[in-house]
Amino acid sequence: MTPEEWIVQHDESAHNTVLGVFATQDEAQSFAEAVGGRFTNGVIFSSYPVGYRYDEGPGYVGLVPNSTGTA
């Protein structure tokens, strides 16, 4: 199974600023509930497999482990 991380971000701008990165859904949900009221549109959270990257478009930079396990 691929390890995953949970990312909490706000939805106030086009950048969806990351507010926190967590090891479990429970941690992410608890944090999202604690800070969600600070933002007009609340916050969102989702899981991503470790090594996930968005690799389309200009300005792409990817820092993911290579076959030796280093970036």
ZITA-V588658 format. One record per pair of residues at least 24 apart in sequence whose ideal C-beta (glycine too) atoms are under 10 Angstrom apart, sorted by the first residue. I is the first residue (numbers start at 1). GAP is how many residues later the second one is. D is the distance in Angstrom with one decimal. If there is no record, write none. Layout:
# ZITA-V588658
i:I gap:GAP d:D
i:I gap:GAP d:D
This chain:
# ZITA-V588658
i:1 gap:48 d:9.4
i:2 gap:46 d:9.9
i:2 gap:47 d:4.4
i:2 gap:48 d:6.6
i:2 gap:49 d:7.5
i:2 gap:50 d:9.2
i:3 gap:46 d:7.2
i:3 gap:47 d:4.5
i:3 gap:48 d:8.7
i:4 gap:42 d:9.8
i:4 gap:43 d:4.7
i:4 gap:44 d:6.3
i:4 gap:45 d:5.3
i:4 gap:46 d:6.5
i:4 gap:47 d:9.9
i:4 gap:48 d:8.6
i:5 gap:41 d:9.9
i:5 gap:42 d:7.0
i:5 gap:43 d:5.9
i:5 gap:44 d:8.2
i:5 gap:45 d:6.0
i:5 gap:46 d:9.9
i:5 gap:47 d:8.5
i:6 gap:25 d:9.0
i:6 gap:26 d:9.3
i:6 gap:39 d:5.9
i:6 gap:40 d:7.2
i:6 gap:41 d:5.2
i:6 gap:42 d:7.8
i:7 gap:37 d:8.9
i:7 gap:38 d:6.4
i:7 gap:39 d:6.4
i:7 gap:40 d:7.9
i:7 gap:41 d:6.2
i:7 gap:45 d:9.5
i:8 gap:24 d:5.0
i:8 gap:25 d:9.9
i:8 gap:26 d:9.8
i:8 gap:27 d:7.6
i:8 gap:28 d:9.0
i:8 gap:35 d:5.7
i:8 gap:36 d:7.5
i:8 gap:37 d:4.3
i:8 gap:38 d:8.8
i:9 gap:30 d:9.8
i:9 gap:34 d:6.5
i:9 gap:35 d:6.0
i:9 gap:36 d:7.3
i:9 gap:37 d:8.6
i:10 gap:25 d:8.2
i:10 gap:26 d:8.6
i:10 gap:28 d:8.1
i:10 gap:29 d:4.5
i:10 gap:30 d:9.1
i:10 gap:31 d:7.2
i:10 gap:32 d:7.7
i:10 gap:33 d:5.0
i:10 gap:34 d:7.7
i:11 gap:28 d:7.3
i:11 gap:29 d:8.9
i:11 gap:30 d:4.4
i:11 gap:31 d:6.8
i:11 gap:32 d:7.0
i:11 gap:33 d:5.6
i:12 gap:26 d:9.6
i:12 gap:27 d:5.4
i:12 gap:28 d:6.5
i:12 gap:29 d:5.9
i:12 gap:30 d:9.3
i:12 gap:31 d:9.1
i:13 gap:28 d:9.7
i:16 gap:27 d:9.5
i:16 gap:28 d:7.5
i:17 gap:26 d:9.8
i:19 gap:24 d:6.4
i:19 gap:25 d:9.9
i:19 gap:26 d:8.9
i:20 gap:25 d:8.6
i:21 gap:27 d:9.3
i:22 gap:25 d:9.4
